Amino acid sequence: MTQEKPIIPIFFTIDNGYAPCLGVALASMKANASRDYQYHVHILHQELTEENIEKLSSIGEDWFQVLFEEMKEGLESITDRKENRLRCDYFTMTIYFRLFIPEMFPEYDKGIYIDSDIVVPGDISRLYNIELGNNLVGACPDHSVSEIPEFAHYIEESTGVNRYQYINSGILLMNLAEMRKCHMTEHFLHLLNTYHFDSIAPDQDYLNAMCLGRIHFLEEEWDAMPNKQKEPMANPSLIHYNLFDKPWCYDDVQYEDYFWQYARENVYYQELLEIKRNYSDEQKESDTKCLQNMLENAMRIPNNPVTFKKIHESEGTIRL
């Protein structure tokens, strides 16, 4: 009798706007994943169209299953408040979906969460097999912000995390069993509804504040980000086009060749070309203004009477 291969659960959270990017992410992951495993790729979404479900499903195979779960319940308390916005201008419930994974999928004790603005030139099973011990997550420090004075000030004075230990929540190796033990989802909702923390990166700030002291720091190969101040990594295992460095919007983005290598054979290729062709000067100007707004907020928010750092110091109710 043939022994069943071990299952690696992987989670993405998207709305329709990011479906084309997810198509590239899935294709790159499948192309480089070890066939010693089977993969259950769960797409947590909000009102994804049937067309996008069909296109994304077409990337799957028997050993690389693409599964869909619409998020409806448990999100009533998350509304379009300014402190819940991604970057400074964009509200999407999907940024919070990752925090509900432990309770939604009790059949898994471990899993991988990944943002959809990525490509995976490496074998994703290597990430899954990293030992976490009793840490809640494995993640990479967010080097894209640690050297920017305004963001570094915000990280340390608002979240209470050392700038070089502040993780990027776009790639998470999740210890789902430990997260359930400490009721992470319930704790997050309590903090959200009690304090309404003003944040630059809402889900990321909550994770950093809650999980501090129980984080396994991954090697940078698992979250290589475009950075004009650094030489590109020679052999990244996972590339994350964070913030505004999107090759489907801009030219000359670091690591863009990896993206277009997998995009060319993808079901969304023509759509991605159209997105780039139509990315207007007005949209680029809006990106610039948004970044400036984020920098201004980074200097403003630590002065608020309610921050993660201040509540932790006064009440000790933040950490898991």
Disulfide bonds with the S-S distance in Angstrom:
Cys88-Cys290 2.34
